[in-house]
Amino acid sequence: MERHVLFNVLLMILLTLSLTGCGSGTTEGETMSEEGPIAREKTELSFRTIEADDAPERVQKWIEKNRNEETKKVFHADGKTYVVIMLGQKSTGGYAVKIDEMQLEKIVSPASKAGEGTVNVTYKVVEPQKGSVNIQVLTYPMAIAEIDGVRNYTFQFSQQAKGDGLKKSQNQSDGESEGVQPEELTSEGKITE
């Protein structure tokens, strides 16, 4: 009888250890550093969607020179940050792009209250439906978001897929998503080196 009790106690101890594991005490989204756990802090960024005509003149000039390109850019102008998503030249109407949300993700550790951050930009592309009748004209769909203040973060773009899932924007030929750094523009709309 004592053997069974001892066996059951040992079995319970082993089960308890296996269920609790040998974790470090960090949760999902956290890692450990010498100072302690590092967490990711996420906050929504407020922004306004504007028309190209409402952007600063130097941003308008850059858009005019580059509107044929499919690109994503971030500019600082007049004390604000401008996020530009352009679909390039399209041969029909029915295309649109919309910025849904921007979320600032910062790494927070005990040593540094808030470290480097990334702004995750989620956007949606609308294409004409197959078989629909659309005007045959060259269009240049784009979305421009204006954020108060100069934001010196890396901007990461994710296109919202049709099923509400996200797919990373492909800025490189190998399919890897690449962060976009804010750039300055000259008065002629050229990117400063």
C-alpha positions in Angstrom: 0.0 0.0 0.0 2.8 2.4 0.9 4.4 1.6 -2.4 1.3 2.7 -4.3 1.1 6.0 -2.3 4.8 6.7 -2.9 4.4 5.9 -6.6 1.3 8.2 -6.9 3.1 11.0 -5.2 6.2 10.7 -7.5 3.9 10.5 -10.5 2.1 13.7 -9.4 5.4 15.5 -9.0 6.6 14.4 -12.4 3.3 15.5 -14.0 3.4 18.9 -12.3 7.0 19.5 -13.5 6.1 18.4 -17.0 3.1 20.7 -17.1 4.8 23.8 -15.7 7.9 23.2 -17.8 11.2 24.9 -17.4 10.2 28.2 -18.8 12.0 31.5 -18.2 8.8 33.3 -17.1 8.4 35.2 -20.3 5.2 35.3 -22.2 4.5 35.3 -25.9 6.0 38.4 -27.5 8.6 38.7 -24.8 12.3 37.7 -24.7 14.9 37.8 -22.0 17.8 40.2 -21.8 20.4 40.7 -19.0 18.2 43.3 -17.5 15.0 41.2 -17.6 12.2 40.6 -19.9 11.8 42.6 -23.1 8.2 43.2 -24.2 6.6 44.7 -27.3 4.3 47.7 -26.7 1.7 48.4 -29.4 -0.2 51.6 -29.8 -2.5 52.9 -32.5 -1.2 55.9 -34.4 -3.8 58.5 -35.4 -3.6 59.7 -39.0 -5.6 61.6 -41.6 -6.1 60.4 -45.2 -5.5 63.3 -47.6 -5.7 63.9 -51.3 -2.5 64.6 -53.2 -3.5 68.2 -53.7 -3.5 68.7 -49.9 0.1 67.4 -49.4 3.0 69.8 -49.2 4.2 71.0 -52.6 7.5 69.0 -52.5 5.5 65.8 -51.8 3.2 66.7 -54.7 6.2 67.2 -57.0 7.7 63.8 -56.0 4.3 62.1 -56.6 4.0 63.7 -60.1 7.5 62.5 -61.1 7.0 59.0 -59.7 3.2 58.3 -60.2 3.9 55.5 -62.8 5.7 53.4 -60.2 4.1 51.0 -57.7 5.8 52.0 -54.5 5.5 52.7 -50.8 7.3 55.8 -49.3 7.5 57.8 -46.1 8.5 61.5 -46.2 9.0 64.2 -43.6 7.8 67.6 -44.6 6.6 70.7 -42.8 6.9 69.0 -39.4 4.7 66.1 -40.3 5.2 62.6 -41.6 3.5 61.5 -44.9 2.9 57.8 -45.8 2.4 57.3 -49.6 1.2 54.1 -51.2 1.0 54.2 -55.0 -0.3 51.4 -57.3 1.3 52.9 -60.4 -0.3 53.4 -63.7 -3.5 51.4 -64.4 -5.3 51.2 -67.8 -8.8 51.2 -66.4 -10.8 52.7 -63.5 -11.9 50.6 -60.6 -8.6 50.4 -58.7 -8.2 52.0 -55.3 -5.9 51.7 -52.2 -6.9 52.5 -48.7 -4.8 52.7 -45.5 -6.8 50.9 -42.8 -4.6 51.4 -39.7 -1.1 52.3 -38.4 0.2 50.7 -35.3 3.5 51.7 -33.5 5.3 48.7 -32.1 8.1 49.5 -29.6 10.4 47.2 -27.8 10.4 48.0 -24.1 13.0 46.7 -21.6 13.7 47.5 -18.0 17.0 49.3 -19.0 15.3 51.5 -21.7 11.7 52.5 -21.2 11.1 52.5 -25.0 13.5 51.6 -27.6 13.4 51.5 -31.4 10.0 51.1 -33.0 8.3 50.0 -36.1 5.1 51.5 -37.6 3.0 48.7 -39.1 0.9 50.1 -41.9 -2.1 47.9 -42.9 -3.7 48.8 -46.3 -6.3 47.4 -48.7 -6.2 47.3 -52.5 -9.4 47.2 -54.4 -9.3 45.9 -58.0 -12.1 45.9 -60.6 -14.3 42.8 -60.5 -13.8 40.4 -63.4 -16.3 41.0 -66.1 -17.2 44.4 -64.8 -17.4 47.4 -67.2 -14.9 50.0 -66.3 -13.9 53.3 -67.9 -10.8 52.9 -70.2 -8.6 55.6 -68.9 -5.2 55.8 -67.3 -5.5 56.1 -63.6 -2.9 56.4 -60.8 -4.4 55.0 -57.6 -2.8 56.1 -54.4 -3.3 56.7 -50.7 -1.6 59.4 -48.6 -1.7 59.5 -44.8 -0.6 62.5 -42.8 0.7 61.9 -39.3 1.3 64.9 -36.9 5.0 65.2 -36.0 8.2 63.7 -37.4 8.2 59.9 -36.9 11.7 58.4 -37.2 10.7 54.8 -37.2 10.9 52.0 -39.7 7.6 51.6 -41.6 6.5 48.1 -42.4 3.6 47.6 -44.9 1.1 44.8 -44.9 -1.6 44.4 -47.5 -4.9 43.1 -46.2 -5.8 40.0 -48.2 -9.4 39.5 -49.4 -10.1 37.0 -46.5 -9.2 39.6 -43.8 -5.8 38.0 -43.5 -2.6 40.0 -43.9 0.1 39.4 -46.5 3.4 41.3 -46.2 4.2 43.8 -48.9 6.8 42.6 -51.2 9.5 45.3 -51.7 12.3 42.9 -52.7 12.6 40.5 -55.5 13.0 37.5 -53.1 9.6 38.1 -51.5 11.0 39.4 -48.2 9.3 42.3 -46.6 11.6 45.3 -46.2 11.2 48.2 -43.8 10.9 51.7 -45.3 12.8 54.6 -43.7 11.4 58.1 -43.7 13.1 60.4 -46.3 13.5 64.1 -46.8 12.6 65.9 -50.0 14.1 69.0 -51.6 11.8 71.8 -52.7 11.9 70.3 -56.2 10.5 67.0 -55.0 13.8 65.1 -55.1 14.9 62.7 -52.3 17.9 64.2 -50.4 20.9 61.9 -50.1 
